[in-house]
Amino acid sequence: MTALTPTTGAAPGAAPTARKAPARRHPYLAALRTPRGLTGLALVALIVLGGLLAPLLSGHDPTAQSGLGLAAPGTNGHPLGTDDLGRDLLSRVLYGIRTDLGVIALAVPLGALLGCLFALLAAAHPVADTAVQRVFDLILAFPGLILALAVTAVLGPGRLPVILVIALAEIPVFGRQLRGGILVQREREYVVAARVGGTSRSRALVRHILPNAADPLVVQLALSLTVAVFLEGAMSFLGVGVRPPEPTLGSVLNQSMPYLADAPQFAAGPLLAVTALVLGLSLVADALNREIRR
Amino acid sequence: MTDPMTEPYLSPSPHPSRRSTLRATGVGALLLGSVLTGCRSAVSASSYRAEDDSGPRRGGTVSVAINSDFTPSLLFSQSSQPLQNRLLFNTLTRFDDALKPHPELATSWTYAKDGRSITLRLRNDVTYHDGRRFTADDVIFAVRNLQDPQHAAQLRATAAAITGFEKRGDHELVLKLAHPVTNLFDLFEFMIIPDRHTVAQAVTGKTLNGTGPFRLKKWSPGSSLSLTRNDRYFRPGRPYLDAVELRVIPQAEALISSLRSGQSQLSFQVPGKSIRTVRDNPDLVVTTYDTGAGASYLGVNTTIAPFDDKTVRQALAWSVDRERILKQSLGGYGLASAAPWPKSSPAYTEANRTHYTYDPAKARRLLKSAGHSRLTAPLLHLNSPESTAIAEAVQYDLQQAGVRVTLQPTDPATAQKKLISQDMPALWTMDHGFAQVQPATLAVSAYPFNEAKNTSKYRSEHYTKVVREAWTAAGAGTARQHALEQRVSDVLLDEAFIIDLVVQGSVQVASSKLRGATLNKFLYLNLDDAYLV
């Protein structure tokens, strides 16, 4: 039998070598190794590290005021200068990043988790599906900022309302995404085969359908983080976000508005941080999307 | 050279994708600062040159930029946007800068020797916008209208002191007072004379029938109030302007842009911090008024421990650095003052102004003597950038003295409601008016100071006594009157239930083409003599 099955590519008489095909790298890792993914990751890492290392990178308390008022970059040991109340701008931007990251890192996964739970509920029964879809419609009927104003009108401004608004806004996004994935996957042959083989509905969902429907969620997670950065910034900009004097990128940007012409460095810090964060997350999402679709 | 205002800078992609959209968003954020920064030079470069003033001329429309809409339901109180009041209506008299009354609808007046009545002689050539003649009955109605509690007019106490009316023909009227009051002409400056037949429609904004130089053309809620020239106006040849439009522009930056681009010719609502961005513009003229119509203060709820203790309140008064707040939060436009009075007020003294200065060490000593080393309290403030900056400065100063404050940003409507209903937390910062007229008016009219019912819930027989004496004393401007007013100041400063920070003036930013715009003491805009060159 062995004579009838020659080893492909092996010289006759040579000892057969067990050459394995190179293991395909996990698509997420592969995505992050593309130029697009690397650039995105670098930008996100830069901003995240800036926020995490804020106490080391700036020796100033972001809430400590002084008589300096609005000061130019380099004044009295303030690399970016100070804001109108004499607070160090670099530390406010760095601590602002930290605040923003803290909010979105909690809010987006929370929204994603709740959205996925709703999707699973919807997949369980057609009646539940209809009910969940109407709930999603209801939430999606409110644009993000309107939702933010409605929630803060009830709860008042603060960190918790911001987290709630972002999580609430993300629930239907993740819910619809996962529900669509489940509907597609459960009609596939491998699922049908598993069901015919006696696998229960719930086991098929957890063991077979969910892992195959989850890929788009990873891309969505990266995209939702960018939306959350915008939403948090917009809420702080409108004065309904995290309470002052705790800095956020949106609130620092809001304070800089009267000084755009005379002191552009005031706005430059938060603008660059938001831009780099959003751009980085978008590039990561794009790289993941491309790799998963291959 | 390409015109920077018309140069395309973000061409849409023929095939927009999510990626390009996200990239465009990122690039857009980067460009935002530079575009906004560039607006100034762009507008300045294309703006007009100021022409020589060859005297008043007829015609033209003035656009006034306002940051909040006209609220008809608050037409008779000082809580709303008041600029339109003197455009649509008239008052009985008007003050000059020295608080001396001058004729308007009242041509002359005679006070009784005992101060318990005043005889008004009224103009007989005035008609309302609908053609009806103005008579003494309209003045009687206006007074009774202000006495109505549902209008929440701050000068209601003064209006309520008028207990009798004696008509002597259509254009002479005797007002009888329950007791003498020193601020009757404040009422005459404040009280617009509406058409008694359409007042129900006036408070809904449907009809605004007055005797003023302009008549209502259209009110578009949230957008604009359009007024057109009143051809029946009693002043011959006035107004010069054909029309006035009050345009609602809530965002300060957009409001300033409308002034710089010439879309608006006048505004009183450019924040102090932003004045320097228009000060050097040759096409705009900045004028300051010492109306003191918006003094910033720190309010204290005296029913919440430990702020029921005067020593603690005084410690707060010593904690705040008023000069820094003036400079950093208000752009230097105003007067750092521990007392509510502007320099033009009869009650103003330098000793009152500097009664409390910045002394955190003294504040800590006082707190310690009252048995406190660390305190915590909420502080309500409006969620506008200017109010937030003041609140943050106060928060920081109080923290240095050992009072840890949590800020409560609040929308203006809710804050106003809480102010009126005395539902404020332990501390709050807002602005108050009514210090720019007769001193007694502040203590009998303004919500934070009203001796009968104030937001701090401060009650004291002594306060009531000194306020009543200052309010009812005959002989305004006399040494005795000044002494009585000083006693009011003494109580306010000693009890510190309202801790004044900065007395703000009104700042007018106008096109250099506009001449003759003035304000009365209650911020009613007067464009009788205004014209465009």
Interface residues (C-beta under 8 A of the other chain):
Chain A: T63 A64 Q65 G67 G69 L70 D84 L85 G86 A153 G156 P157 T226 G239 V240 R243 P244 P245 N254 Q255 M257 P258 Y259 L260 A261 D262 P264 A267 A268 L271 L272 V274 T275 V278 L279 S282 D286
Chain B: R18 R19 L22 R23 T25 G26 A29 L30 L32 G33 S34 L36 T37 R40 A252 E253 P271 K273 S274 R276 T277 R324 K327 Q328 S329 N383 S384 P385 T388 A389 A391 E392 A393 Q395 Y396 T406 L407 Q408 P409 T410 D411
